[in-house]
Amino acid sequence: MKKILFILMLLVVSLTTFSQTNYEYYKSLYRDKGWNIGNEQYANLIQGKTAYTYINFTSGSTCHIVACSNDVDVTDVDVFVYLSDGSLFMKDDDRSALAIVKFECTYSQQVKIVIKNYSSLTPNYASTIRYFIAWY
């Protein structure tokens, strides 16, 4: 009985570690390539819901917004970037659990970043979507 409980505990710990590893893995990839990491955010979202934040970007930098879920049941994460006038600037709305928006800042500006849990295997469960901004 103790062996079964121990194995179950290891399984839960490994699944939890794996689900959090995706975010840390992508962040470390960027850091290893010399990118700066900032504005780390998260939102707990059920399927179809969004969260947003406003970020100021500085001209002359290359920026990536990278989003994924801590939860392995999230199958599609989307990112949308809107300019201050409300127009859509960039998006990643493919059918992937990893969303990356890439752009060059030609002038300093404030943008609205919208993160969406587009699809989840457990649609009524709020999953944690984490994202960061990488720049150089």
LINVEN-V755410 format. One line per field, one symbol per residue. phi: phi as a letter, one per 30 degrees, with the letter a starting at -180 (. if undefined). psi: psi as a letter, one per 40 degrees, with the letter a starting at -180 (. if undefined). burial: + if it has 9 or more other ideal C-beta (glycine too) atoms within 8 Angstrom, else -. Layout:
# LINVEN-V755410
phi = ???
psi = ???
burial = ???
This chain:
# LINVEN-V755410
phi = .ddddddddddddddddddddeddddddededcjddcahdbabcbdeicbbbbcbcccdiccbbccbacdcdddcacbbbbcdddjddcbabbdcbdccbcbacddadacbccccbddbbdbdccdcdccbbccba
psi = dddddddddddddddddddeddddddddddddeeiihifhiiihhiheiiiiihihiiieihihhhiiidheehehhihhhiideeihdiihfigiehhhhhihheihihihhhhhgdhidgdehhihhiiihii.
burial = --------------+--+++-++--++--++---+-+---++--+++---+---+-+-+-+++++++++++-++-++++++++------+++----+++++-+-+---+-++++++++++--+-+-+++++++++-
